[in-house]
């Protein structure tokens, strides 16, 4: 049976599962979470360098979080890739 693995949320589009079923395609929703990758470093995120004091409690906290948590995310991308290759059971 052909299989479609979606990274995202089918709750916003549950009809997709019903539309694919007659075609013999099984859809699986994958919501992987937070992975240890380079996503939060300067190769992926741009920093203007300008910081506005009025945003210290919102964007400022996010900037600090990115610096502190980069490469410390709990998810293992290798294990996730292996799980996707195996598919649903």
Helices and strands as residue ranges (DSSP letters): E 2-7, G 10-13, H 15-21, E 25-30, G 53-55, H 59-69, H 77-86
